[in-house]
Amino acid sequence: MSQKICRKSYGQIITLKNHKLFNMYIPNKFQNYLLTGKPIIASLNGELSKIIKSNKIGFTSSANNLLDFKKNILKVSKMSKSKFNLIKIKSTKLYKSEYSHHTQIKKILKYI
């Protein structure tokens, strides 16, 4: 029995140039992407790549590696509905635990 493919399983794209500064950078749109619950397709290096991989919320390729970037887009287009829903759950969980307004206030107060 084959799995149903989620035809509306579009991903969110993040691309960053390979640069020392950008390798440490997490764009604001990443938080919004987590809230959508859609898979993240990223072409970048550094910290954000590690976050996406370790939380299994999308696919990453090295910055400027167009072949792998294309492969990742195709993976998302063929993703099963169950895999899509799993990414949505993981994205929401990550947002709540690390990036929500409430969590950010707690972190700031901890340092004050």
PyMOL commands that set and color helices and strands:
alter all, ss='L'
color gray80, all
select helices_A, chain A and resi 22-24+29-36+47-55+66-77+81-99+101-111
alter helices_A, ss='H'
color red, helices_A
select strands_A, chain A and resi 12-15+40-43+58-61
alter strands_A, ss='S'
color yellow, strands_A
deselect
rebuild
show_as cartoon
